[in-house]
Amino acid sequence: MKYQVKVKIRELLEKHNMSLRKLSELAGIRHAALSELANGKRKNINFGHIERIAKALDITDIREIIDLEITEEKEDEE
């Protein structure tokens, strides 16, 4: 079993009826960085970005921004 953190940018945009560009402006995060997160091209997010997104969207529950998914893939053995 493998765990993966999912950043729920697309879901947030839909819920708040907002464009990626508008979220970028409100949160003070580069549009390109948010786009990479939304498209799964960026595998990490820093706490500062989570805090800014939460503030911009008035979110108090971090689970609205990130989620932990379990996949069926086996972890690489080291």
C-alpha positions in Angstrom: 0.0 0.0 0.0 1.3 3.5 -0.8 0.2 6.8 0.6 0.1 10.0 -1.5 -0.7 13.6 -0.5 -3.2 15.2 -2.8 -3.5 19.0 -3.1 -7.1 19.8 -3.9 -6.7 23.0 -5.9 -9.2 22.1 -8.6 -11.9 21.2 -6.0 -11.3 24.4 -4.2 -11.6 26.5 -7.3 -14.9 24.8 -8.2 -16.3 25.1 -4.7 -15.5 28.8 -4.5 -16.4 29.5 -8.1 -12.9 31.0 -8.7 -10.3 31.0 -11.4 -6.7 29.9 -10.8 -5.5 33.4 -11.5 -7.9 34.9 -8.9 -6.7 32.5 -6.3 -3.1 33.3 -7.2 -3.8 37.0 -6.7 -5.7 36.5 -3.4 -3.1 34.1 -1.9 0.0 35.8 -3.3 1.2 32.6 -4.9 2.6 32.5 -8.4 0.1 31.4 -10.9 2.6 28.8 -12.4 3.1 27.2 -8.9 -0.7 26.9 -8.4 -1.1 25.5 -11.9 1.5 22.8 -11.3 -0.2 21.8 -8.1 -3.6 21.7 -9.7 -2.3 19.6 -12.6 -0.3 17.2 -10.4 3.0 18.3 -11.8 4.3 19.5 -8.5 4.6 16.8 -5.8 5.2 19.1 -2.8 3.6 22.1 -1.3 5.1 24.2 1.5 3.3 25.2 4.7 3.4 28.8 3.7 1.3 28.1 0.6 -1.2 26.1 2.5 -1.6 29.0 5.0 -2.0 31.6 2.3 -4.6 29.5 0.4 -6.5 28.9 3.7 -6.5 32.6 4.5 -7.5 33.6 0.9 -10.5 31.2 1.0 -11.3 31.6 4.7 -10.6 27.9 5.3 -10.1 26.6 8.9 -9.8 22.8 8.1 -6.6 21.8 6.3 -8.4 18.7 4.9 -10.2 21.1 2.5 -6.8 21.8 1.0 -4.9 18.6 1.2 -5.9 14.9 1.5 -4.1 11.7 2.0 -4.9 9.0 -0.6 -4.1 5.4 -0.4 -3.2 3.7 -3.7 -2.9 0.1 -4.5 0.7 0.4 -5.8 3.3 -1.3 -3.7 6.0 0.9 -2.1 9.5 0.6 -3.5 11.6 -1.7 -1.3 14.9 -0.3 -0.2 
